[in-house]
Amino acid sequence: MTGTDVRVEVDLLGSRTIPEDAYYGVHTLRAKENFSITGRNISSFPYLIIALAAVKEAAADANCELGLLSPACRDAITAACLEIREAHLHDQFVVDILQGGAGTSTNMNANEVICNRALEIMGYARGDYQHLHPNEHVNLAQSTNDVYPTAIRIATCFAIEHLLEAMAYLRDAFAEKAQAFSGLLKLGRTQLQDAVPMTLGQEFSTYAVMLTEDIARLQEAAALIREINLGATAIGTGITAHPHYAAKALAALRRITGIDLSTAPNLIEATQDCGAFVQISGVLKRIAVKLSKTCNDLRLLSSGPRAGFGEINLPPMQAGSSIMPGKVNPVIPEVVNQVAFEIFGNDVTVTFAAEAGQLQLNAFEPVIASALFRSFSHLTAACLTLADKCVKGITANPDRLRETLDRSVALATALNPYIGYKGSTAVAAEAYASGKTVREIVLERGLMTEAQLDDALRPEALIQPRCY
């Protein structure tokens, strides 16, 4: 670079040259050099960048209203923040998501990018901090310790809404299949052994119900995340902030984000406590556990096509083997299983990081943010992928369903009210040993008439309670 390609900025450690076209400054540059860890910059998590801009805009609005920031500076900061919230300049957020310093590098990256863009809007050059300063103005009445946790919580609120939409979409896909399969009688299974009859629709309806339940659990957990500590500054005492700053910043932030945020009743506690993140992570794990179980079922039910259950067909997505011609694998459920495994690990990470906080601050919120945002992103994508590339294209094999049901000795259970448990056990044992059907043996032994047997084994009698 030539001298005209750079500008010089100064910090506590000395001066550094910054690329002239960069909106970030010296603090960000040092962090960029120090933390080459994951290869994922904070720009990989757009919800976080948008949330940071919202916090800075709210702070500028509050400080201007309190007479601590000029209207001109406020307007320029607001304009810069609006651009960032509309997805501009995200490439300038270049620090690694994993970083020491409890998120200070992320906060300073935001301060510098917003400041330099605001300087341009005001007609000044980037780095001309005598007119507008990253710390003195953009970070006025703030600390990383209240900005960063607040931004993570707002970003989590955004992520929750998108995940809820994806879960509802997948739930509806299962519900549609449940309706389509409502008339198909099949054999239920417990412990992978033959159990009593049910319909394929009943089986698929459980997957929709599980998602409905988890949607409710996620909505409940979201309430904890909407409590923020903005105004706490360094440790929760509010030092350097105006007494009315927290309330005014909250009002502005609610308006900007459209989220029903509230200020924590005890800011010292809120600045050090990461319990809400643990709660959210636990709910994500719950969703992942049940979604993975569902995918296990889909793989079992579609196994074969000749030597497995073969009761349903998953839409073929790609050739399944480099050596076995004609093989097609359940690749969509498999990838969702793997997302679930990742989320289990992310939950462990959040747990350890939340526990590792010391005294008035948790320095490990960057890894909490990284784990949570990856869980949200991948789980959202998994729900949409499973719905579009698998569930919507599932078809049933009615002949196979009927065949396994007719040959099952488990039908003897339905005869308990007529011939007793002992009699049904004898019928089941003979059916298993001889290969004959339950119907054949009951008729051979004269235990019931054909009309009685037809009534007892009617489809509607096999899948719901009835009076005997």
VMD Tcl script that draws the C-alpha trace (Angstrom):
set ca {
  {0.00 0.00 0.00}
  {1.15 3.55 -0.70}
  {0.78 6.40 1.73}
  {-2.45 7.45 0.04}
  {-3.93 3.97 0.56}
  {-3.83 4.15 4.34}
  {-4.65 6.36 7.29}
  {-2.99 6.36 10.70}
  {-4.92 5.75 13.90}
  {-3.66 5.74 17.48}
  {-4.70 3.72 20.51}
  {-3.28 2.83 23.92}
  {-0.55 0.68 22.37}
  {0.57 3.16 19.73}
  {-0.15 4.01 16.11}
  {-1.14 1.71 13.26}
  {-1.87 2.17 9.59}
  {-5.42 1.30 8.54}
  {-6.51 0.61 4.95}
  {-8.04 3.84 3.72}
  {-11.14 2.10 2.41}
  {-11.81 0.37 5.75}
  {-14.62 1.59 7.97}
  {-13.16 -0.20 10.97}
  {-10.29 1.30 12.97}
  {-7.25 0.47 15.05}
  {-9.04 -1.46 17.79}
  {-10.68 -3.70 15.22}
  {-7.41 -4.16 13.34}
  {-5.63 -5.40 16.46}
  {-8.48 -7.78 17.27}
  {-8.47 -9.05 13.70}
  {-4.79 -9.86 14.05}
  {-5.10 -11.36 17.53}
  {-8.05 -13.68 17.06}
  {-7.57 -15.90 14.00}
  {-9.48 -18.76 15.58}
  {-12.61 -19.99 13.80}
  {-12.44 -18.32 10.41}
  {-15.97 -17.04 11.05}
  {-16.16 -13.28 11.47}
  {-19.04 -11.71 13.36}
  {-20.40 -10.74 9.94}
  {-21.31 -14.45 9.61}
  {-24.02 -13.75 12.19}
  {-26.09 -10.95 10.62}
  {-28.65 -10.89 13.44}
  {-25.84 -9.86 15.81}
  {-24.66 -7.05 13.52}
  {-28.22 -5.75 13.13}
  {-28.73 -5.94 16.89}
  {-25.51 -4.03 17.58}
  {-26.60 -1.27 15.23}
  {-29.99 -1.12 16.94}
  {-28.33 -0.74 20.36}
  {-26.04 2.03 19.14}
  {-28.94 3.86 17.51}
  {-31.00 3.64 20.68}
  {-28.08 4.89 22.78}
  {-27.56 7.87 20.48}
  {-31.25 8.70 20.61}
  {-31.31 8.55 24.42}
  {-28.14 10.59 24.86}
  {-29.39 13.27 22.48}
  {-32.69 13.49 24.33}
  {-30.71 13.94 27.57}
  {-28.65 16.77 26.01}
  {-25.42 14.74 26.03}
  {-25.09 14.30 22.26}
  {-25.73 16.93 19.61}
  {-28.62 16.41 17.18}
  {-26.15 16.47 14.28}
  {-24.09 13.64 15.78}
  {-27.23 11.72 16.68}
  {-28.61 12.03 13.16}
  {-25.38 10.84 11.56}
  {-25.08 7.88 13.94}
  {-28.73 7.00 13.34}
  {-28.27 7.12 9.57}
  {-25.21 4.88 9.76}
  {-26.99 2.44 12.03}
  {-29.99 2.31 9.73}
  {-27.74 1.37 6.82}
  {-26.22 -1.44 8.85}
  {-29.63 -2.67 9.95}
  {-30.53 -2.78 6.25}
  {-27.55 -5.12 5.67}
  {-25.01 -2.59 4.41}
  {-21.36 -2.56 5.59}
  {-21.58 -6.01 7.18}
  {-18.31 -6.92 5.45}
  {-16.61 -4.38 7.71}
  {-17.36 -6.46 10.81}
  {-14.18 -8.48 10.59}
  {-13.30 -9.72 14.07}
  {-13.55 -13.42 14.82}
  {-16.67 -14.52 16.69}
  {-14.39 -16.14 19.30}
  {-12.32 -13.51 21.08}
  {-10.89 -12.64 24.43}
  {-12.08 -9.53 26.23}
  {-15.74 -10.44 26.86}
  {-16.83 -9.06 23.48}
  {-14.94 -5.76 23.62}
  {-13.54 -6.32 20.14}
  {-17.04 -6.80 18.75}
  {-18.27 -3.65 20.48}
  {-15.33 -1.62 19.20}
  {-15.76 -3.01 15.69}
  {-19.33 -1.68 15.79}
  {-18.26 1.65 17.30}
  {-15.62 2.23 14.63}
  {-17.68 1.20 11.62}
  {-20.66 3.29 12.74}
  {-18.42 6.24 13.58}
  {-16.56 6.26 10.27}
  {-19.72 5.90 8.22}
  {-21.33 8.68 10.28}
  {-18.28 10.89 9.65}
  {-18.77 10.40 5.91}
  {-22.44 11.31 6.25}
  {-21.39 14.49 8.09}
  {-18.95 15.35 5.30}
  {-15.71 14.35 7.05}
  {-13.05 11.79 6.28}
  {-12.89 8.38 7.91}
  {-10.67 8.53 10.96}
  {-11.31 12.26 11.53}
  {-12.37 11.53 15.09}
  {-12.22 15.10 16.36}
  {-15.70 15.58 14.91}
  {-17.17 12.25 16.01}
  {-15.38 9.64 18.11}
  {-16.01 5.87 18.41}
  {-15.71 5.91 22.21}
  {-16.70 9.43 23.14}
  {-19.85 9.58 21.04}
  {-20.88 6.23 19.53}
  {-20.13 4.42 22.81}
  {-21.40 7.23 25.04}
  {-22.95 6.00 28.34}
  {-22.17 2.40 27.34}
  {-19.81 -0.45 28.10}
  {-19.18 -3.65 26.21}
  {-20.62 -5.32 29.28}
  {-24.11 -3.99 28.64}
  {-23.97 -3.47 24.85}
  {-22.76 -6.96 23.96}
  {-25.19 -8.99 26.13}
  {-28.07 -6.77 25.02}
  {-27.15 -7.26 21.36}
  {-26.89 -11.04 21.82}
  {-30.35 -11.09 23.37}
  {-31.87 -9.00 20.59}
  {-30.18 -11.17 17.98}
  {-31.55 -14.23 19.76}
  {-35.05 -12.74 19.59}
  {-34.66 -12.36 15.83}
  {-33.37 -15.93 15.54}
  {-36.23 -17.28 17.64}
  {-38.83 -15.73 15.35}
  {-37.27 -17.29 12.25}
  {-36.94 -20.68 13.94}
  {-40.57 -20.55 15.06}
  {-41.63 -19.89 11.48}
  {-39.56 -22.83 10.23}
  {-40.92 -25.15 12.93}
  {-44.50 -24.17 12.12}
  {-43.81 -24.84 8.43}
  {-42.48 -28.32 9.21}
  {-45.35 -29.00 11.63}
  {-47.87 -28.13 8.91}
  {-46.11 -30.46 6.47}
  {-46.43 -33.34 8.93}
  {-50.04 -32.43 9.68}
  {-50.91 -32.54 5.96}
  {-49.36 -36.00 5.68}
  {-51.23 -37.12 8.78}
  {-54.49 -36.14 7.11}
  {-53.53 -37.79 3.83}
  {-52.59 -41.04 5.60}
  {-55.54 -41.07 8.03}
  {-57.24 -44.08 6.40}
  {-54.19 -46.35 6.18}
  {-54.20 -49.01 8.90}
  {-50.81 -50.34 9.95}
  {-49.00 -52.13 12.72}
  {-47.65 -50.07 15.61}
  {-44.36 -51.02 17.24}
  {-42.86 -50.81 20.69}
  {-39.20 -51.65 21.30}
  {-39.01 -52.47 17.57}
  {-41.42 -55.36 18.16}
  {-44.94 -55.79 16.79}
  {-47.52 -53.91 18.85}
  {-51.18 -53.06 18.31}
  {-52.66 -51.47 15.19}
  {-52.83 -47.77 14.43}
  {-53.10 -45.65 11.30}
  {-50.19 -44.15 9.45}
  {-51.99 -40.84 9.91}
  {-51.90 -41.26 13.69}
  {-48.18 -41.97 13.48}
  {-47.50 -38.83 11.46}
  {-49.76 -36.71 13.63}
  {-47.46 -37.30 16.59}
  {-44.64 -35.55 14.76}
  {-46.84 -32.50 14.21}
  {-47.90 -32.53 17.87}
  {-44.30 -32.72 19.09}
  {-43.41 -29.68 17.03}
  {-46.46 -27.82 18.35}
  {-45.34 -28.52 21.91}
  {-41.80 -27.36 21.22}
  {-43.04 -24.17 19.58}
  {-44.79 -23.39 22.86}
  {-41.68 -24.16 24.91}
  {-39.55 -21.89 22.72}
  {-42.06 -19.07 23.01}
  {-41.95 -19.42 26.80}
  {-38.15 -19.31 26.89}
  {-38.13 -16.26 24.64}
  {-39.63 -14.18 27.45}
  {-36.41 -14.55 29.48}
  {-34.30 -13.31 26.59}
  {-36.27 -10.09 26.26}
  {-34.91 -8.82 29.59}
  {-31.79 -6.70 28.92}
  {-29.10 -4.94 30.95}
  {-28.57 -1.86 28.76}
  {-27.70 1.00 31.11}
  {-25.65 -1.24 33.40}
  {-22.38 -0.01 31.85}
  {-19.35 -1.78 33.34}
  {-20.70 -3.97 36.15}
  {-24.32 -2.93 36.63}
  {-23.94 0.22 38.70}
  {-24.59 2.48 35.70}
  {-21.40 4.50 36.19}
  {-20.88 7.13 33.38}
  {-24.54 6.94 32.35}
  {-27.23 9.54 33.07}
  {-29.83 8.43 35.67}
  {-32.56 8.47 33.00}
  {-30.44 6.91 30.27}
  {-31.51 3.27 30.78}
  {-35.21 4.06 30.56}
  {-34.85 6.27 27.49}
  {-32.52 3.82 25.74}
  {-34.98 1.02 26.42}
  {-37.86 2.99 24.93}
  {-35.82 3.75 21.82}
  {-34.68 0.16 21.49}
  {-38.23 -1.15 21.76}
  {-39.27 1.24 19.01}
  {-36.34 0.37 16.75}
  {-36.54 -3.41 17.09}
  {-40.27 -3.90 17.60}
  {-39.41 -6.29 20.44}
  {-41.16 -6.10 23.82}
  {-37.91 -5.63 25.75}
  {-37.63 -4.80 29.44}
  {-34.80 -3.63 31.69}
  {-33.67 -6.16 34.27}
  {-34.70 -5.19 37.82}
  {-31.14 -5.72 39.11}
  {-28.50 -4.69 36.59}
  {-25.59 -6.02 38.63}
  {-27.14 -9.48 38.59}
  {-28.13 -9.20 34.95}
  {-24.60 -8.25 33.87}
  {-23.05 -11.42 35.27}
  {-25.85 -13.98 34.87}
  {-26.10 -16.07 31.68}
  {-28.95 -18.28 32.87}
  {-31.32 -17.15 30.13}
  {-28.86 -18.37 27.50}
  {-28.65 -21.74 29.26}
  {-32.46 -21.93 29.21}
  {-32.70 -21.12 25.52}
  {-29.94 -23.56 24.66}
  {-31.74 -26.26 26.61}
  {-34.93 -25.65 24.65}
  {-32.98 -25.86 21.38}
  {-31.56 -29.18 22.57}
  {-35.07 -30.40 23.37}
  {-36.24 -29.48 19.87}
  {-33.20 -31.18 18.33}
  {-33.69 -34.35 20.40}
  {-37.29 -34.78 19.26}
  {-36.56 -33.81 15.66}
  {-33.74 -36.35 15.54}
  {-36.06 -39.03 16.97}
  {-38.56 -38.20 14.22}
  {-35.86 -38.60 11.59}
  {-34.86 -41.94 13.11}
  {-38.48 -43.05 12.64}
  {-38.56 -41.86 9.03}
  {-35.39 -43.81 8.27}
  {-36.81 -46.97 9.88}
  {-40.24 -46.72 8.25}
  {-38.66 -46.22 4.82}
  {-35.94 -48.84 5.26}
  {-35.52 -51.40 2.50}
  {-36.87 -51.20 -0.08}
  {-37.11 -55.01 0.02}
  {-35.44 -56.08 3.27}
  {-36.65 -53.38 5.64}
  {-39.93 -51.98 6.94}
  {-40.77 -50.47 3.57}
  {-43.96 -48.82 4.83}
  {-43.27 -45.37 3.39}
  {-41.15 -43.96 0.60}
  {-38.96 -40.91 1.09}
  {-38.47 -38.80 -2.04}
  {-35.23 -39.89 -3.75}
  {-32.78 -37.01 -3.64}
  {-29.52 -38.44 -5.00}
  {-27.72 -41.68 -5.83}
  {-26.80 -43.42 -2.60}
  {-23.65 -45.34 -3.38}
  {-20.49 -45.17 -5.44}
  {-20.51 -48.97 -5.80}
  {-24.06 -50.31 -5.31}
  {-26.28 -49.53 -8.33}
  {-29.81 -48.36 -7.57}
  {-29.19 -47.60 -3.91}
  {-30.91 -44.48 -2.57}
  {-30.21 -43.30 0.98}
  {-32.35 -41.25 3.40}
  {-29.94 -38.33 3.14}
  {-32.30 -35.60 4.36}
  {-33.18 -37.26 7.68}
  {-29.49 -38.11 8.07}
  {-28.38 -34.50 7.74}
  {-31.04 -33.41 10.23}
  {-29.74 -36.05 12.66}
  {-26.28 -34.51 12.32}
  {-27.60 -31.01 12.99}
  {-29.13 -32.39 16.17}
  {-25.83 -33.91 17.26}
  {-24.14 -30.55 16.73}
  {-26.77 -28.80 18.82}
  {-26.22 -31.27 21.67}
  {-22.56 -30.25 21.66}
  {-23.39 -26.57 21.44}
  {-25.58 -26.94 24.52}
  {-22.64 -28.37 26.45}
  {-20.54 -25.40 25.33}
  {-23.15 -22.90 26.52}
  {-23.42 -24.72 29.84}
  {-19.70 -24.63 30.56}
  {-19.34 -21.03 29.39}
  {-22.22 -19.82 31.55}
  {-20.79 -21.61 34.58}
  {-17.32 -20.15 34.03}
  {-18.35 -16.55 34.72}
  {-16.59 -14.94 37.65}
  {-17.82 -12.25 39.99}
  {-19.42 -9.28 38.16}
  {-18.95 -10.45 34.55}
  {-18.96 -13.48 32.32}
  {-16.03 -13.14 29.92}
  {-17.16 -16.10 27.82}
  {-20.26 -14.73 26.16}
  {-18.55 -14.78 22.73}
  {-18.53 -18.58 22.71}
  {-22.10 -18.61 24.03}
  {-23.11 -16.37 21.12}
  {-21.24 -18.52 18.63}
  {-22.82 -21.73 19.87}
  {-26.35 -20.31 20.11}
  {-26.35 -18.61 16.73}
  {-25.01 -21.72 14.98}
  {-27.69 -23.81 16.69}
  {-30.42 -21.41 15.60}
  {-29.15 -21.13 12.05}
  {-28.65 -24.82 11.47}
  {-31.86 -25.88 13.21}
  {-33.90 -23.39 11.18}
  {-32.34 -24.64 7.95}
  {-32.88 -28.25 9.03}
  {-36.61 -27.72 9.62}
  {-37.09 -26.09 6.23}
  {-34.98 -28.71 4.46}
  {-36.78 -31.61 6.12}
  {-40.18 -30.15 5.17}
  {-39.38 -29.29 1.56}
  {-37.00 -32.08 0.57}
  {-38.47 -34.95 2.54}
  {-41.83 -34.74 4.35}
  {-43.82 -33.14 1.55}
  {-42.75 -35.89 -0.86}
  {-43.38 -38.91 1.39}
  {-45.70 -41.57 -0.02}
  {-47.15 -44.69 1.63}
  {-47.08 -48.35 0.61}
  {-50.64 -49.52 1.48}
  {-50.06 -53.14 0.42}
  {-47.04 -53.45 2.67}
  {-48.91 -51.84 5.57}
  {-51.78 -54.32 5.22}
  {-49.48 -57.31 4.78}
  {-47.54 -56.72 7.99}
  {-50.74 -56.03 9.91}
  {-52.53 -59.17 8.72}
  {-49.54 -61.40 9.50}
  {-48.89 -59.92 12.93}
  {-49.63 -61.95 16.04}
  {-50.22 -58.61 17.81}
  {-53.80 -58.65 16.48}
  {-54.50 -61.13 19.25}
  {-54.41 -58.22 21.70}
  {-57.66 -56.91 20.23}
  {-59.32 -60.19 21.18}
  {-58.59 -59.94 24.92}
  {-62.10 -58.59 25.69}
  {-63.68 -61.55 23.82}
  {-61.59 -64.64 24.62}
  {-59.50 -63.39 27.54}
  {-55.80 -62.80 27.94}
  {-55.04 -66.51 28.35}
  {-56.96 -67.44 25.24}
  {-55.39 -64.63 23.23}
  {-51.94 -65.69 24.38}
  {-52.55 -69.23 23.16}
  {-53.73 -67.93 19.79}
  {-50.69 -65.67 19.48}
  {-48.30 -68.47 20.37}
  {-49.79 -70.82 17.77}
  {-49.79 -68.08 15.14}
  {-46.12 -67.39 15.79}
  {-45.19 -71.08 15.70}
  {-47.30 -72.10 12.71}
  {-47.12 -69.06 10.51}
  {-50.89 -68.92 10.34}
  {-52.77 -65.67 10.93}
  {-54.62 -64.85 14.12}
  {-57.88 -64.87 12.18}
  {-57.28 -68.37 10.83}
  {-56.52 -69.85 14.24}
  {-59.48 -68.21 16.00}
  {-61.85 -69.56 13.35}
  {-60.22 -73.02 13.37}
  {-60.61 -73.25 17.14}
  {-64.17 -71.95 17.02}
  {-63.40 -69.27 19.57}
  {-65.46 -66.65 17.74}
  {-67.77 -66.57 14.77}
  {-66.64 -64.93 11.57}
  {-69.09 -62.09 12.15}
  {-67.81 -61.57 15.67}
  {-64.25 -61.62 14.42}
  {-65.00 -59.15 11.64}
  {-66.53 -56.80 14.17}
  {-63.63 -57.13 16.60}
  {-61.05 -56.51 13.89}
  {-62.80 -53.60 12.17}
  {-60.24 -50.83 11.49}
  {-62.10 -48.28 13.59}
  {-62.27 -50.80 16.46}
  {-58.53 -51.31 16.39}
  {-57.36 -47.72 16.71}
  {-59.47 -46.18 19.45}
  {-61.30 -47.01 22.71}
  {-64.66 -48.78 22.44}
  {-67.38 -50.23 24.64}
  {-67.53 -54.03 24.85}
}
mol new
graphics top color blue
foreach p $ca { graphics top sphere $p radius 0.5 }
foreach p [lrange $ca 0 end-1] q [lrange $ca 1 end] { graphics top cylinder $p $q radius 0.2 }
display resetview
